[in-house]
């Protein structure tokens, strides 16, 4: 294997380029990594929230955290705050819960979830067991003054500008030896399932492997497969459109250290704060409302004037049955799409690039390697799809046709259906979801969704009054100590921007 050619820039193309170059060329050039991107084609660029595994990618390729955050207008993300996903309370209060990235332990007891379920439940589950939730309530970071890069008292991830992240990775990759070619691909020359070369406005390029990062267009992979290679999620994920807009911060605004997800009439809206602006989007189902209705609803939700322009995106919801065909591997939107409710987009790019490295034996790949790559990626997409469906089917909302119908999606998720039946009578635990391929969402995450959406098991374990009081007193004390020790989000952003004497210390 002498050459790998990636087609398509943006975050998927440049993340893949950086990772492959680091894997193969960190001790000198072994493989030529080339990326071809067209200056005429815009990127989707809405993947602005991440999960903690993004730090694994940044560390693996040697990127400095503070430098990355400064150049991508990034902020800290401690979790996702969900609003309006269940019906309002009897007194009209909007239903709210959080999916943070941590879960504290209950010492010398059954696990903390079991302890909470058997206790008097004086506070909601997320408020009871999470330090990250306590930090988010006060808009604090999990960073103390002497935190090293990527280190913290609880897990975290980032909000970032997807376009700036792509540009940052492009500059980083090119500085490390990746060849960038600005050209338009005019034709893909293939024989069977093997791509021989690409004709572009800058000439013809041959390669041993081709990576398709061309987004929903799927320019390369579509040449070596057909429509039968697509597995639609249409029956289980209704949302297939998005309307987006960016809003600048007003003077004195303090960026939130968490993502907000607000359920609307036919889907949900995100709110993601960067250092300089807020990213907003409404992910909705075209089966229930049209684009104009969605835009008007979203405009009213954001309280924006009529002259503000919105961007509309059509989304192909599903995955490829084979994401590696012949010598072509699809990565990012060309391989599949799951709505960004849990910020999985960038992680799926990282997984695909990483799995390619792990399955590529360099001197010719056996079909078993390719088959296992495809199986792993398919299971990962299906697993994440089920996790997204979980949010919808637990809702008790009946106020619109969308929310009345969305429960039907469980019929197309047999594995999730079995788990929900199980979790009626036992706590969700690690071994229930330990067959995960992505390892993105463990029992910790499932618990926050289940108990945040009021799906509790009926436990008949004998207890005594006040048995668990000391556990939650101890956790409350830990939360207070954490809040007193860490930096505020605004102070941390000031340090990123060089407005104080904070110095980043590399690991």
C-alpha positions as CSV (number, residue, x, y, z in Angstrom):
1,X,0.0,0.0,0.0
2,X,1.7,3.2,-1.2
3,X,-1.1,5.7,-1.5
4,X,-4.4,6.6,0.2
5,X,-6.6,9.2,-1.5
6,X,-9.4,10.9,0.5
7,X,-12.0,12.8,-1.4
8,X,-13.9,15.5,0.4
9,X,-12.7,17.9,3.1
10,X,-14.6,19.2,6.1
11,X,-14.4,17.5,9.4
12,X,-14.7,13.9,8.1
13,X,-12.1,14.3,5.4
14,X,-9.5,16.1,7.5
15,X,-10.1,14.0,10.7
16,X,-9.5,10.9,8.6
17,X,-6.4,12.4,6.9
18,X,-4.8,13.4,10.3
19,X,-5.5,10.0,11.8
20,X,-4.2,7.9,8.9
21,X,-1.2,10.1,8.5
22,X,-0.4,9.7,12.2
23,X,-0.9,6.0,12.1
24,X,1.3,5.3,9.1
25,X,3.8,8.2,8.9
26,X,4.7,9.3,12.4
27,X,8.3,7.9,11.9
28,X,8.7,9.0,8.3
29,X,6.6,8.7,5.2
30,X,5.5,5.1,4.6
31,X,2.2,5.9,2.9
32,X,1.3,8.9,0.8
33,X,-1.9,10.4,2.2
34,X,-3.6,12.7,-0.3
35,X,-6.8,14.7,0.1
36,X,-8.8,16.1,-2.8
37,X,-11.4,18.7,-2.0
38,X,-13.4,20.9,-4.3
39,X,-13.5,24.7,-3.6
40,X,-17.0,24.8,-5.2
41,X,-18.8,22.4,-2.8
42,X,-19.9,23.6,0.7
43,X,-19.8,21.3,3.7
44,X,-22.7,20.6,6.0
45,X,-20.8,21.8,9.0
46,X,-23.4,21.5,11.7
47,X,-21.7,18.9,13.9
48,X,-20.8,21.3,16.7
49,X,-21.2,19.2,19.8
50,X,-19.1,16.2,20.7
51,X,-18.8,13.3,23.2
52,X,-15.8,12.8,25.5
53,X,-14.1,10.3,23.1
54,X,-13.1,13.3,20.9
55,X,-10.3,13.8,23.4
56,X,-9.0,10.4,22.5
57,X,-8.7,11.5,18.9
58,X,-7.0,14.8,19.7
59,X,-4.5,13.1,22.0
60,X,-3.8,10.2,19.6
61,X,-2.8,12.6,16.8
62,X,-0.8,15.0,19.1
63,X,-3.0,18.1,19.0
64,X,-2.6,20.5,21.9
65,X,-6.0,21.1,23.7
66,X,-5.7,24.8,24.3
67,X,-4.5,25.5,20.8
68,X,-7.3,23.5,19.4
69,X,-9.9,25.3,21.5
70,X,-8.6,28.7,20.7
71,X,-8.7,28.2,16.9
72,X,-12.1,26.5,16.8
73,X,-14.0,28.9,19.2
74,X,-14.5,25.8,21.3
75,X,-16.2,25.7,24.7
76,X,-16.6,23.0,27.4
77,X,-19.5,20.6,27.2
78,X,-20.4,18.8,30.5
79,X,-23.6,17.1,29.1
80,X,-26.9,17.7,27.4
81,X,-29.9,19.4,29.1
82,X,-33.2,18.0,27.7
83,X,-36.3,20.2,27.9
84,X,-39.9,19.5,27.0
85,X,-39.3,15.8,26.1
86,X,-42.2,14.8,28.4
87,X,-45.5,16.5,29.0
88,X,-45.5,19.4,31.4
89,X,-46.2,18.8,35.1
90,X,-49.6,19.5,36.6
91,X,-48.6,23.0,37.5
92,X,-47.3,23.7,34.0
93,X,-43.6,23.3,34.6
94,X,-41.5,22.2,31.5
95,X,-40.1,18.8,32.0
96,X,-36.3,19.0,32.3
97,X,-33.4,16.5,32.9
98,X,-29.8,16.2,32.1
99,X,-27.5,13.6,30.5
100,X,-24.1,14.4,32.0
101,X,-20.9,12.5,31.3
102,X,-20.2,11.3,34.8
103,X,-21.8,9.1,37.5
104,X,-20.5,9.0,41.0
105,X,-20.2,5.7,43.0
106,X,-22.0,4.7,46.2
107,X,-19.4,3.5,48.6
108,X,-20.1,0.2,50.6
109,X,-23.5,-0.1,49.0
110,X,-25.3,-1.5,46.0
111,X,-24.6,0.7,43.0
112,X,-25.7,4.3,43.1
113,X,-28.6,3.8,40.7
114,X,-30.1,1.0,42.8
115,X,-29.5,3.1,46.0
116,X,-31.3,6.0,44.5
117,X,-34.2,3.9,43.2
118,X,-34.7,2.4,46.7
119,X,-34.3,5.7,48.4
120,X,-36.9,8.4,49.0
121,X,-35.7,10.1,45.7
122,X,-35.7,13.6,47.3
123,X,-34.0,14.9,44.2
124,X,-34.1,13.8,40.5
125,X,-31.6,11.1,39.5
126,X,-29.2,13.4,37.5
127,X,-29.1,15.9,40.4
128,X,-28.5,13.1,42.9
129,X,-25.6,11.2,41.4
130,X,-23.7,13.6,39.1
131,X,-21.0,16.2,39.8
132,X,-21.1,17.4,36.2
133,X,-24.8,18.3,36.7
134,X,-23.9,20.4,39.7
135,X,-21.2,22.2,37.6
136,X,-23.6,22.8,34.7
137,X,-26.1,24.4,37.0
138,X,-23.5,27.0,38.0
139,X,-22.0,27.2,34.5
140,X,-18.7,25.8,35.8
141,X,-16.1,23.7,34.0
142,X,-14.6,20.4,35.3
143,X,-11.1,22.1,35.2
144,X,-9.1,23.3,38.2
145,X,-6.4,25.9,37.9
146,X,-3.6,23.3,37.5
147,X,-5.5,20.9,35.2
148,X,-3.2,19.5,32.5
149,X,-4.4,19.3,28.9
150,X,-7.4,16.8,28.6
151,X,-7.5,16.3,32.4
152,X,-10.4,17.2,34.6
153,X,-12.3,16.1,37.8
154,X,-15.1,14.6,35.7
155,X,-15.4,13.7,32.0
156,X,-16.2,16.4,29.5
157,X,-16.2,17.2,25.7
158,X,-16.5,20.3,23.6
159,X,-18.7,22.5,21.5
160,X,-16.8,23.7,18.5
161,X,-17.2,25.4,15.1
162,X,-17.2,22.6,12.6
163,X,-15.9,24.7,9.8
164,X,-13.1,26.1,11.8
165,X,-12.3,22.6,13.1
166,X,-12.0,21.3,9.5
167,X,-9.7,24.2,8.6
168,X,-7.6,23.6,11.8
169,X,-7.2,19.9,10.9
170,X,-6.4,20.8,7.3
171,X,-3.5,23.1,8.4
172,X,-2.4,20.5,10.9
173,X,-2.5,17.7,8.4
174,X,-0.6,19.6,5.7
175,X,2.1,20.6,8.1
176,X,2.5,16.9,8.9
177,X,2.9,16.0,5.2
178,X,-0.6,15.3,3.9
179,X,-0.9,16.4,0.3
180,X,-3.9,18.7,-0.4
181,X,-5.2,19.1,-3.9
182,X,-7.9,21.6,-4.6
183,X,-9.8,20.1,-7.5
184,X,-13.2,19.0,-8.7
185,X,-13.6,15.2,-9.3
186,X,-15.2,14.9,-12.8
187,X,-15.3,11.1,-13.0
188,X,-14.6,7.9,-11.0
189,X,-13.0,5.2,-13.0
190,X,-13.7,1.7,-11.6
191,X,-13.6,-1.9,-12.6
192,X,-16.2,-4.0,-10.6
193,X,-15.8,-3.0,-7.0
194,X,-12.3,-1.6,-7.5
195,X,-11.7,2.1,-8.1
196,X,-8.7,2.5,-10.5
197,X,-8.4,6.3,-10.7
198,X,-10.1,9.7,-10.4
199,X,-10.3,12.2,-13.1
200,X,-10.2,15.8,-11.7
201,X,-9.6,19.3,-12.9
202,X,-6.0,18.9,-11.8
203,X,-5.4,15.7,-13.6
204,X,-5.9,11.9,-13.0
205,X,-5.0,10.3,-9.7
206,X,-4.4,6.6,-9.0
207,X,-4.4,5.1,-5.5
208,X,-4.3,1.9,-3.6
209,X,-7.2,3.0,-1.4
210,X,-9.9,5.6,-1.7
211,X,-11.8,7.1,1.3
212,X,-15.1,8.6,0.5
213,X,-15.7,11.7,2.6
214,X,-18.1,13.4,0.1
215,X,-21.0,13.6,2.5
216,X,-24.6,12.7,1.4
217,X,-23.4,12.8,-2.3
218,X,-21.4,9.6,-1.7
219,X,-19.4,10.2,-4.9
220,X,-17.0,7.3,-4.6
221,X,-18.8,4.5,-2.7
222,X,-21.9,4.9,-5.0
223,X,-19.7,3.8,-8.0
224,X,-18.8,0.4,-6.4
225,X,-22.1,-0.5,-4.9
226,X,-25.8,0.0,-5.7
227,X,-29.1,0.9,-3.9
228,X,-29.3,-2.5,-2.3
229,X,-26.3,-1.5,-0.1
230,X,-28.5,1.0,1.8
231,X,-30.3,0.2,5.1
232,X,-32.8,2.9,5.8
233,X,-33.8,4.0,9.4
234,X,-36.9,5.7,8.1
235,X,-39.2,3.5,10.2
236,X,-37.4,4.0,13.4
237,X,-36.1,7.6,13.1
238,X,-38.7,9.9,11.7
239,X,-36.6,13.1,11.6
240,X,-35.1,13.7,8.2
241,X,-34.7,17.5,7.8
242,X,-33.1,20.3,9.7
243,X,-33.3,24.1,9.6
244,X,-30.4,25.9,11.2
245,X,-29.3,29.5,12.0
246,X,-26.4,31.0,13.9
247,X,-27.0,33.9,16.4
248,X,-24.2,36.2,17.7
249,X,-23.7,36.7,21.4
250,X,-25.0,39.9,22.9
251,X,-22.6,41.9,25.1
252,X,-22.1,40.3,28.4
253,X,-23.5,36.9,27.4
254,X,-21.9,33.9,29.1
255,X,-21.6,30.8,27.0
256,X,-23.3,27.7,28.6
257,X,-21.1,24.7,29.4
258,X,-23.7,22.3,28.1
259,X,-25.9,21.6,25.1
260,X,-29.6,22.2,25.2
261,X,-32.1,20.0,23.4
262,X,-35.7,21.4,23.4
263,X,-38.5,19.2,22.0
264,X,-40.8,20.9,19.5
265,X,-43.9,19.9,17.6
266,X,-42.2,17.5,15.1
267,X,-38.7,17.0,16.5
268,X,-36.3,18.9,18.6
269,X,-34.1,22.0,18.6
270,X,-30.4,22.2,19.6
271,X,-28.7,25.2,21.2
272,X,-24.9,25.1,21.3
273,X,-22.8,28.0,22.7
274,X,-19.4,28.7,21.2
275,X,-17.0,31.4,22.4
276,X,-18.4,34.0,19.9
277,X,-21.9,32.7,18.8
278,X,-24.6,30.2,19.3
279,X,-25.5,27.4,16.9
280,X,-29.2,26.6,16.6
281,X,-31.0,23.9,14.7
282,X,-34.4,22.3,14.5
283,X,-34.3,18.6,13.5
284,X,-37.8,17.6,12.3
285,X,-39.8,15.1,10.3
286,X,-41.0,16.1,6.8
287,X,-43.8,13.6,7.2
288,X,-45.5,15.8,9.8
289,X,-44.6,19.4,8.8
290,X,-43.2,21.1,5.7
291,X,-40.0,23.3,5.6
292,X,-41.9,26.5,5.9
293,X,-43.9,25.4,8.9
294,X,-40.7,24.2,10.5
295,X,-38.9,27.5,9.9
296,X,-41.8,29.5,11.3
297,X,-42.0,27.3,14.4
298,X,-38.3,27.6,14.9
299,X,-38.2,31.3,14.3
300,X,-40.9,31.8,17.0
301,X,-39.0,29.4,19.3
302,X,-35.9,31.6,19.0
303,X,-37.9,34.8,18.9
304,X,-36.1,36.0,15.8
305,X,-37.3,38.7,13.4
306,X,-38.7,37.9,9.9
307,X,-35.6,39.1,8.0
308,X,-33.2,36.5,9.6
309,X,-32.3,33.9,6.9
310,X,-32.3,30.1,7.8
311,X,-30.4,27.2,6.2
312,X,-32.4,24.1,5.2
313,X,-30.8,20.6,5.1
314,X,-32.2,17.3,3.8
315,X,-30.8,14.2,5.6
316,X,-30.5,10.7,4.3
317,X,-31.3,8.7,7.5
318,X,-29.7,5.2,7.7
319,X,-26.5,3.4,7.0
320,X,-24.7,1.4,4.3
321,X,-24.8,-2.3,4.7
322,X,-21.2,-2.4,3.5
323,X,-19.1,0.7,4.2
324,X,-15.9,-0.9,2.9
325,X,-16.3,-2.2,-0.7
326,X,-13.3,-3.3,-2.7
327,X,-10.7,-0.6,-2.2
328,X,-13.2,2.1,-1.2
329,X,-14.2,3.0,2.4
330,X,-17.0,5.5,3.2
331,X,-16.5,7.7,6.2
332,X,-18.9,10.3,7.7
333,X,-22.2,11.2,6.0
334,X,-21.3,9.0,3.0
335,X,-21.5,6.0,5.3
336,X,-24.6,6.8,7.2
337,X,-26.5,9.4,9.2
338,X,-28.1,9.4,12.7
339,X,-29.7,12.6,13.9
340,X,-27.3,14.5,16.2
341,X,-29.4,14.2,19.4
342,X,-26.5,12.7,21.3
343,X,-23.7,14.4,19.3
344,X,-22.4,11.1,17.7
345,X,-21.4,12.5,14.3
346,X,-17.7,13.2,14.9
347,X,-17.2,10.1,17.0
348,X,-18.5,7.9,14.1
349,X,-15.9,9.6,11.8
350,X,-13.2,8.8,14.4
351,X,-14.3,5.2,14.8
352,X,-14.5,4.5,11.0
353,X,-10.9,5.9,10.5
354,X,-9.6,4.1,13.5
355,X,-11.3,0.8,12.6
356,X,-9.8,1.1,9.1
357,X,-6.3,1.3,10.5
358,X,-7.0,-1.7,12.8
359,X,-8.4,-3.8,10.0
360,X,-5.9,-2.8,7.3
361,X,-3.0,-5.2,7.3
362,X,-1.1,-3.1,4.8
363,X,-0.1,-5.7,2.3
364,X,-3.5,-6.8,1.0
365,X,-6.6,-7.3,3.0
366,X,-8.4,-10.6,3.4
367,X,-12.2,-10.6,3.0
368,X,-12.5,-11.5,6.6
369,X,-10.9,-8.2,7.6
370,X,-13.3,-6.3,5.3
371,X,-16.3,-8.2,6.5
372,X,-15.5,-7.6,10.2
373,X,-15.0,-3.9,9.6
374,X,-18.4,-3.7,7.9
375,X,-20.1,-5.8,10.7
376,X,-18.5,-3.6,13.4
377,X,-19.6,-0.4,11.8
378,X,-23.2,-1.7,11.1
379,X,-23.6,-2.8,14.7
380,X,-22.3,0.5,15.9
381,X,-24.8,2.5,13.8
382,X,-27.7,0.2,14.8
383,X,-26.7,0.5,18.5
384,X,-26.6,4.3,18.3
385,X,-29.9,4.3,16.4
386,X,-31.6,2.4,19.3
387,X,-30.2,4.8,21.8
388,X,-31.7,7.8,20.0
389,X,-35.0,6.0,19.6
390,X,-35.0,5.4,23.4
391,X,-35.4,9.2,23.9
392,X,-38.6,9.3,21.8
393,X,-40.4,6.2,22.9
394,X,-40.2,7.0,26.6
395,X,-42.0,10.3,26.1
396,X,-45.6,10.7,27.3
397,X,-46.3,13.6,25.0
398,X,-49.5,13.3,23.0
399,X,-50.0,17.0,21.9
400,X,-49.1,16.5,18.2
401,X,-49.4,13.8,15.6
402,X,-45.6,13.4,15.6
403,X,-45.5,12.6,19.4
404,X,-48.5,10.4,19.2
405,X,-47.0,8.3,16.4
406,X,-43.3,8.2,17.5
407,X,-44.0,5.3,19.9
408,X,-44.5,3.1,16.8
409,X,-40.7,3.3,16.1
410,X,-40.1,0.7,18.9
411,X,-41.6,-1.9,16.7
412,X,-38.5,-1.6,14.5
413,X,-36.1,-1.9,17.4
414,X,-36.4,-5.4,18.7
415,X,-33.2,-5.3,20.8
416,X,-34.3,-2.0,22.5
417,X,-37.8,-3.4,23.1
418,X,-36.3,-6.4,24.9
419,X,-34.2,-4.2,27.0
420,X,-37.0,-1.9,28.0
421,X,-39.1,-5.0,29.0
422,X,-36.1,-6.1,31.2
423,X,-35.7,-2.7,32.8
424,X,-39.3,-2.7,34.0
425,X,-38.2,-5.1,36.8
426,X,-34.4,-4.5,37.3
427,X,-32.0,-1.7,37.3
428,X,-30.1,-1.0,34.1
429,X,-26.6,-2.3,34.6
430,X,-23.3,-2.7,32.8
431,X,-23.8,-6.3,31.7
432,X,-27.2,-5.4,30.0
433,X,-25.3,-3.2,27.5
434,X,-21.8,-4.7,27.6
435,X,-22.0,-6.1,24.1
436,X,-21.6,-2.5,22.8
437,X,-19.4,-2.1,19.7
438,X,-19.0,1.7,19.9
439,X,-18.6,1.8,23.7
440,X,-20.0,5.3,23.5
441,X,-22.9,4.9,25.8
442,X,-22.7,2.6,28.7
443,X,-25.3,1.8,31.4
444,X,-24.4,5.3,32.9
445,X,-25.9,7.0,29.9
446,X,-28.9,4.7,29.6
447,X,-29.8,5.4,33.2
448,X,-29.8,9.1,32.8
449,X,-32.3,8.8,29.9
450,X,-34.5,6.1,31.5
451,X,-34.8,7.8,34.9
452,X,-34.8,11.3,33.4
453,X,-37.8,10.3,31.4
454,X,-39.5,8.7,34.4
455,X,-39.0,5.0,33.3
456,X,-38.3,3.3,36.7
457,X,-38.1,-0.4,37.5
458,X,-40.3,-1.9,40.2
459,X,-37.8,-3.1,42.7
460,X,-38.9,-5.2,45.7
461,X,-35.6,-5.3,47.6
462,X,-36.2,-4.9,51.3
463,X,-34.8,-1.7,52.9
464,X,-35.1,0.3,56.1
465,X,-36.0,4.0,56.5
466,X,-33.1,6.3,55.9
467,X,-30.8,3.5,54.7
468,X,-29.4,5.6,51.9
469,X,-29.3,9.1,53.4
470,X,-25.5,9.0,54.1
471,X,-24.8,8.1,50.4
472,X,-26.5,11.2,49.0
473,X,-25.2,13.4,51.8
474,X,-21.7,12.3,50.9
475,X,-22.3,12.9,47.2
476,X,-23.8,16.4,48.0
477,X,-20.6,17.2,49.9
478,X,-18.5,16.1,46.9
479,X,-20.5,18.3,44.6
480,X,-20.0,21.3,46.9
481,X,-16.3,20.7,47.0
482,X,-16.1,20.4,43.2
483,X,-18.0,23.6,42.6
484,X,-15.6,25.4,45.0
485,X,-12.5,24.0,43.3
486,X,-13.1,24.5,39.6
487,X,-12.9,27.4,37.1
488,X,-16.0,29.1,35.8
489,X,-16.8,28.6,32.2
490,X,-16.2,32.3,31.4
491,X,-12.9,32.3,33.2
492,X,-11.7,29.3,31.3
493,X,-12.7,30.8,28.0
494,X,-10.8,34.0,28.9
495,X,-7.8,31.8,29.6
496,X,-8.1,30.1,26.2
497,X,-8.3,33.5,24.6
498,X,-5.1,34.7,26.4
499,X,-6.9,37.2,28.6
500,X,-5.2,35.9,31.8
501,X,-1.9,34.3,32.8
502,X,-3.2,30.8,32.6
503,X,-0.6,28.5,31.0
504,X,-1.6,25.1,29.4
505,X,0.6,22.2,30.5
506,X,0.9,19.4,28.0
507,X,0.7,15.8,29.2
